[in-house]
Amino acid sequence: MTTSRQTLVRAAARNNAEWCAAMCRAHGVAGEFGAEAWAAALRTPLYYPDAVALGPDADPYALIARIDTASPGASVKDSFADLELAAAGFHVLFEAQWVHRPAGAPTPSSDLAWDVVGDSGTLRTWARAWDDGAGDADLFRDGLLADPGTFVISGRSADGRVVAGAVATRSEQVVGVSNVFGPPHAAWPLVLHALGGLFPTLPVVGYEQGDDLTVALRHGFEPIGPLRVWTHGG
């Protein structure tokens, strides 16, 4: 990995950890940033890791000591895909690629109207659209609305329905995008159009895998490095 790409991955990992921390705070779970990783001593919300490595060559045993492996499902985001956690009872849940889109890249037009969610009722509507009946809409709680780095982007059709959206996390060097939902041909143009309006001077980062990675690359992202998510037991 080149120095410039490693710098981007460091920024992406830190940004993602800040989003995980915000989601945890909304659920009343405290996390702590250290030199090598962000970690939460109590189990984190569904789909969110208990620790995120912030740089390469983190000490795996020091990292694991900071999380609750006694409860089922503890997980670690191995941001540089360089940790060996199998001996500690973890296995790889999935692998993905960090992606980057430079600041100032052309943004596509969108037929959808967008805004940033600003109240609890609108957040519930957005969460139900994101969830699409899976039963996890309560994951997004009102505490996110007060977080200064969190922007819940909602895309609405002509009849006012929420049909696409994402979460943007602004940090010092980048803006991270996650939880993109909606038809791919409509969701990414909407999200990139919104990010171009909100953060015109910041590069966009995130991570994707499989078909979602293919779609992101089609919309101007480039892969910058691998990551893994490990889960304990099971």
JORA-V40642 format. One line per field, one symbol per residue. phi: phi as a letter, one per 40 degrees, with the letter a starting at -180 (. if undefined). Layout:
phi->???
This chain:
phi->.cdccccccdcccccccccdccccdcbgbcbbcbcbacabcbdccdgbccabcbacgcccccccccbcccccgdabcccbfbcbbcccgcbccababcbabccgcdbccacccbaccbaccccccccccdcfgcgbccdcbcdccccccbbccbbbcccgccbaiabbbcbcbabcbafcahddcbccdcccccccccbcbbcbbiaaafcccdccccbgcbcbicbbbbbcgg
